[in-house]
Amino acid sequence: MKYSNATNYALHTMIHLMLQPSGSSVGVQELAEMQHLSPTYLSKVLTKLTKAGLIESTPGAKGGYKISRTKHEISFLDVIHAIEGETSLFDCTIHHEGCLIESVMRQAEENMKDELGSKLLIDIAKEAESLQKLAKK
């Protein structure tokens, strides 16, 4: 199983936004340069994050993007669902009642969702911030 590159960029963008001072916005150009992407491509990712209610955009010269929810309630799963959607990763192609293969795959998927839902982005953001401070010493 593999997530799209958009999910990777979304997670990195969210971490970067979490490290900003409360209430401050970051422009799409800065976010794109940080990840070596075109602003046009990243804008599509930012649109999905905005529609999911994870970030908000402020138009204008001094506008940009910022976290729109409490930082302590955004999980990895929230970002993944914003980009990838909430469809199941596995669908049995042979439709019969009580498919044991489908049962195993669905349970594994539920375990993964539980794990990703319990991992908060703010924890990773704080760890990244600590590592940055150590690197500057």
C-alpha positions as CSV (number, residue, x, y, z in Angstrom):
1,M,0.0,0.0,0.0
2,K,1.2,3.4,-0.8
3,Y,-0.1,6.9,-0.2
4,S,0.1,9.5,-2.9
5,N,2.8,12.2,-3.0
6,A,0.1,14.7,-2.2
7,T,-0.3,13.1,1.2
8,N,3.4,13.4,1.8
9,Y,3.4,17.1,0.9
10,A,0.2,17.7,2.9
11,L,1.8,16.2,6.1
12,H,5.0,18.2,5.7
13,T,2.9,21.4,5.0
14,M,0.8,20.8,8.1
15,I,3.9,20.3,10.3
16,H,5.4,23.5,8.9
17,L,2.2,25.4,9.6
18,M,2.1,24.0,13.2
19,L,5.5,25.4,13.9
20,Q,4.4,28.9,13.1
21,P,3.5,31.4,15.8
22,S,-0.2,31.3,16.6
23,G,-2.3,33.3,14.2
24,S,0.4,33.8,11.6
25,S,0.0,32.8,8.0
26,V,2.5,31.3,5.5
27,G,2.2,32.0,1.8
28,V,1.9,29.3,-0.8
29,Q,5.2,30.4,-2.4
30,E,7.1,29.8,0.8
31,L,5.4,26.4,1.4
32,A,6.1,25.3,-2.2
33,E,9.8,26.4,-2.0
34,M,10.3,24.5,1.2
35,Q,9.3,21.3,-0.5
36,H,10.7,22.1,-4.0
37,L,7.3,22.1,-5.6
38,S,5.4,24.3,-7.9
39,P,3.0,26.6,-6.1
40,T,0.3,25.5,-8.6
41,Y,0.6,21.8,-7.6
42,L,0.8,22.6,-3.9
43,S,-2.3,24.9,-4.2
44,K,-4.3,21.8,-5.1
45,V,-3.1,20.0,-1.9
46,L,-3.9,23.2,0.1
47,T,-7.4,23.3,-1.3
48,K,-8.1,19.8,-0.1
49,L,-6.8,20.6,3.4
50,T,-8.9,23.8,3.4
51,K,-12.1,21.9,2.4
52,A,-11.4,19.4,5.2
53,G,-11.3,22.2,7.7
54,L,-7.7,21.6,8.7
55,I,-6.3,24.9,7.4
56,E,-7.8,28.3,6.4
57,S,-6.6,30.7,3.8
58,T,-6.4,34.5,4.0
59,P,-6.4,36.2,0.6
60,G,-4.2,39.2,-0.2
61,A,-0.6,40.3,-0.2
62,K,-0.2,39.5,3.4
63,G,-2.4,36.4,3.3
64,G,-1.5,32.8,3.3
65,Y,-2.4,29.6,5.1
66,K,-2.7,28.7,8.8
67,I,-4.0,26.0,11.0
68,S,-7.8,26.4,11.5
69,R,-8.4,23.9,14.3
70,T,-6.8,23.3,17.6
71,K,-3.3,21.9,17.0
72,H,-3.8,19.2,19.6
73,E,-6.7,17.6,17.8
74,I,-5.2,17.0,14.3
75,S,-4.1,13.5,13.6
76,F,-2.2,11.9,10.8
77,L,-5.4,10.2,9.8
78,D,-7.2,13.6,9.5
79,V,-4.7,14.7,6.9
80,I,-4.7,11.4,5.1
81,H,-8.5,11.4,4.8
82,A,-8.4,15.0,3.5
83,I,-6.1,14.0,0.7
84,E,-6.9,10.4,-0.1
85,G,-10.5,10.2,1.0
86,E,-12.1,7.7,3.3
87,T,-12.6,4.8,1.0
88,S,-11.4,1.3,2.0
89,L,-8.0,0.2,0.8
90,F,-9.2,-3.3,0.0
91,D,-12.4,-4.5,-1.7
92,C,-12.8,-8.2,-2.3
93,T,-13.3,-8.8,-6.0
94,I,-15.1,-12.1,-5.4
95,H,-18.3,-11.2,-3.8
96,H,-19.4,-14.0,-1.5
97,E,-20.6,-14.0,2.1
98,G,-18.1,-14.3,4.9
99,C,-14.9,-13.7,2.8
100,L,-12.1,-14.6,5.2
101,I,-9.5,-12.6,3.1
102,E,-11.6,-9.5,3.2
103,S,-12.1,-9.9,7.0
104,V,-8.3,-10.0,7.6
105,M,-7.7,-7.0,5.3
106,R,-10.5,-4.9,6.9
107,Q,-9.2,-5.7,10.4
108,A,-5.6,-4.7,9.4
109,E,-7.0,-1.5,7.9
110,E,-8.9,-0.7,11.1
111,N,-5.7,-1.3,13.1
112,M,-3.8,1.1,10.9
113,K,-6.6,3.7,11.2
114,D,-6.6,3.4,14.9
115,E,-2.8,3.9,15.0
116,L,-2.8,6.9,12.6
117,G,-5.8,8.4,14.3
118,S,-3.9,8.3,17.7
119,K,-0.8,10.0,16.3
120,L,-1.0,13.8,16.5
121,L,0.8,16.1,14.2
122,I,1.7,18.5,17.0
123,D,3.8,15.8,18.6
124,I,5.9,15.4,15.5
125,A,6.0,19.2,15.1
126,K,7.4,19.6,18.6
127,E,10.0,16.9,18.0
128,A,11.0,18.6,14.7
129,E,11.3,21.9,16.5
130,S,13.6,20.3,19.2
131,L,15.8,18.8,16.5
132,Q,16.1,22.1,14.7
133,K,17.2,23.8,18.0
134,L,19.8,21.1,18.6
135,A,21.1,21.5,15.1
136,K,21.6,25.2,15.5
137,K,23.8,24.8,18.7
